[in-house]
Amino acid sequence: MAVPGNCYAKYVLVDINNVDYDYSMDNYKIKDLDHFLSLWQDIYTQEGRPCWDHMLLYYDKDIFFKDSVQEIRGIQSFTEMTRRLAKRSRGLKFIIHNSMLQENLIFAEWEMVISYKKYPQSSIYGASRILLKEGKVIEQRDYYDLWGDIFDNIGFLAKGYRRFMKKRFG
């Protein structure tokens, strides 16, 4: 059933807006590294818009997410964050450069190529540490240099920013 306001993923529709947690989501488990990578890289709807709704089924209701900008607890807040990012962007692509799965831990080195509605396309490079419990993502920690990657894509700021960072911290 289509829910207004949700993005329409190729796989499933998820209505996280009006429920705390749908326990039928427990049937969705990450099987192996290839399965996880296919979920992460196939984030477009049939209409060509970025959407993570199909991935939310693989996240635990008590997901803990942290990156350079925010710390989020729970599937509701995580869902809202992914939808904000998708709404702000015109295009979004994940390129996984390296990855590994050992027991219940996934590491992925990635490039997020993003086109905002008002700004040129840019890349943000990072890595994620993802902890699984019974096939569900229970913790995700993303590491990246947000400002460095943004400034690198703004011609007149790129050299000055890198020169400042090298002088002060290099």
C-alpha positions as CSV (number, residue, x, y, z in Angstrom):
1,M,0.0,0.0,0.0
2,A,1.4,3.4,-0.9
3,V,1.7,5.9,1.9
4,P,1.7,9.6,1.1
5,G,5.0,11.2,1.8
6,N,7.0,8.0,1.5
7,C,9.3,7.4,-1.3
8,Y,8.5,4.4,-3.5
9,A,11.4,2.0,-3.4
10,K,11.6,-0.9,-5.9
11,Y,11.5,-3.5,-3.2
12,V,9.0,-2.5,-0.5
13,L,7.1,0.4,0.9
14,V,7.9,1.3,4.5
15,D,5.5,3.4,6.6
16,I,7.7,4.3,9.6
17,N,5.7,7.6,10.2
18,N,2.8,6.1,12.1
19,V,4.2,3.1,13.8
20,D,6.8,2.6,16.5
21,Y,8.1,-0.6,14.9
22,D,6.6,-3.3,12.6
23,Y,7.8,-6.6,14.0
24,S,7.3,-8.2,10.5
25,M,10.5,-6.3,9.7
26,D,12.4,-9.0,11.7
27,N,12.2,-11.2,8.6
28,Y,14.6,-9.0,6.7
29,K,18.2,-10.0,7.6
30,I,21.5,-9.2,5.9
31,K,22.7,-12.5,4.6
32,D,26.2,-11.7,3.5
33,L,28.4,-8.9,2.3
34,D,27.2,-9.0,-1.3
35,H,23.6,-8.7,0.0
36,F,24.5,-5.7,2.1
37,L,26.4,-3.9,-0.7
38,S,23.6,-4.4,-3.1
39,L,21.2,-2.8,-0.7
40,W,23.5,0.2,-0.1
41,Q,24.2,0.8,-3.7
42,D,20.7,0.4,-5.2
43,I,19.0,3.4,-3.6
44,Y,16.9,4.7,-6.5
45,T,13.2,4.5,-6.9
46,Q,11.6,3.7,-10.2
47,E,11.1,7.4,-10.6
48,G,14.9,8.0,-10.3
49,R,14.8,9.6,-6.8
50,P,17.2,8.6,-4.0
51,C,15.4,6.6,-1.3
52,W,16.6,4.4,1.6
53,D,13.2,3.0,2.6
54,H,14.0,-0.5,1.3
55,M,17.1,-0.6,3.6
56,L,15.2,0.4,6.7
57,L,13.8,-3.1,7.0
58,Y,17.4,-4.3,7.7
59,Y,18.0,-1.8,10.5
60,D,17.0,-2.7,14.1
61,K,14.3,-0.6,15.8
62,D,16.9,0.6,18.3
63,I,19.6,1.6,15.7
64,F,22.4,3.8,16.9
65,F,23.8,6.0,14.2
66,K,26.6,8.6,14.5
67,D,28.6,10.6,12.0
68,S,30.4,14.0,11.9
69,V,27.2,15.9,12.2
70,Q,24.7,14.0,14.3
71,E,24.0,11.2,16.7
72,I,20.7,9.4,16.2
73,R,18.9,6.7,18.2
74,G,16.0,4.7,17.0
75,I,14.5,3.8,13.6
76,Q,12.1,6.7,13.5
77,S,14.9,9.3,13.8
78,F,17.1,7.4,11.4
79,T,14.3,7.2,8.9
80,E,13.7,11.0,9.2
81,M,17.5,11.6,8.6
82,T,17.6,9.5,5.5
83,R,14.5,11.1,4.0
84,R,15.9,14.6,4.7
85,L,19.1,13.8,2.8
86,A,17.1,12.3,-0.1
87,K,14.8,15.3,-0.2
88,R,17.7,17.8,-0.4
89,S,19.5,16.0,-3.2
90,R,18.8,15.9,-6.9
91,G,21.0,12.9,-7.3
92,L,22.9,10.5,-5.0
93,K,25.2,7.6,-5.6
94,F,27.2,5.4,-3.4
95,I,30.4,3.8,-4.7
96,I,31.9,1.2,-2.5
97,H,35.7,1.1,-3.0
98,N,36.5,-1.6,-0.4
99,S,34.5,-3.6,2.1
100,M,34.8,-6.6,4.4
101,L,32.5,-8.6,6.7
102,Q,34.0,-10.4,9.7
103,E,31.6,-12.2,11.9
104,N,29.1,-9.4,12.8
105,L,31.1,-6.4,11.7
106,I,31.1,-4.7,8.3
107,F,33.6,-2.1,7.2
108,A,33.0,-0.2,4.0
109,E,35.1,2.5,2.4
110,W,32.8,4.6,0.2
111,E,32.4,7.6,-2.0
112,M,29.0,9.4,-1.9
113,V,28.5,11.4,-5.0
114,I,25.7,13.9,-4.4
115,S,24.0,16.6,-6.5
116,Y,22.1,19.1,-4.5
117,K,19.3,21.1,-6.1
118,K,21.2,24.4,-5.9
119,Y,24.9,23.3,-6.0
120,P,27.2,21.4,-8.3
121,Q,27.8,17.7,-7.9
122,S,30.4,16.8,-5.2
123,S,31.9,13.7,-3.6
124,I,32.3,13.0,0.0
125,Y,34.7,10.2,0.9
126,G,34.3,8.1,4.0
127,A,34.2,4.8,5.8
128,S,31.5,3.1,7.8
129,R,31.7,0.6,10.7
130,I,28.5,-1.3,10.8
131,L,27.6,-3.7,13.6
132,L,25.1,-6.5,13.0
133,K,23.0,-8.5,15.5
134,E,21.1,-11.5,14.0
135,G,21.3,-10.0,10.6
136,K,20.1,-6.5,11.6
137,V,22.1,-3.3,11.7
138,I,22.2,-2.2,15.3
139,E,25.0,0.4,15.1
140,Q,26.4,2.4,12.2
141,R,29.3,4.8,12.6
142,D,30.2,6.9,9.6
143,Y,33.6,8.6,9.4
144,Y,34.3,11.4,6.9
145,D,35.8,14.9,6.5
146,L,32.6,16.8,5.8
147,W,34.1,20.3,5.5
148,G,37.3,19.2,3.7
149,D,35.3,17.3,1.0
150,I,32.8,20.2,0.6
151,F,35.5,22.9,0.3
152,D,37.5,20.7,-2.1
153,N,34.5,21.1,-4.5
154,I,34.4,24.9,-4.2
155,G,37.2,26.1,-6.4
156,F,38.2,29.3,-4.7
157,L,38.1,27.7,-1.2
158,A,39.8,24.4,-1.9
159,K,43.5,25.5,-1.9
160,G,43.1,28.0,0.9
161,Y,41.3,25.4,3.2
162,R,43.9,22.7,2.5
163,R,46.8,25.2,3.1
164,F,45.2,26.3,6.4
165,M,44.7,22.7,7.5
166,K,48.3,21.7,6.6
167,K,49.7,24.8,8.4
168,R,47.7,24.4,11.6
169,F,47.3,20.6,11.9
170,G,49.7,19.0,9.4
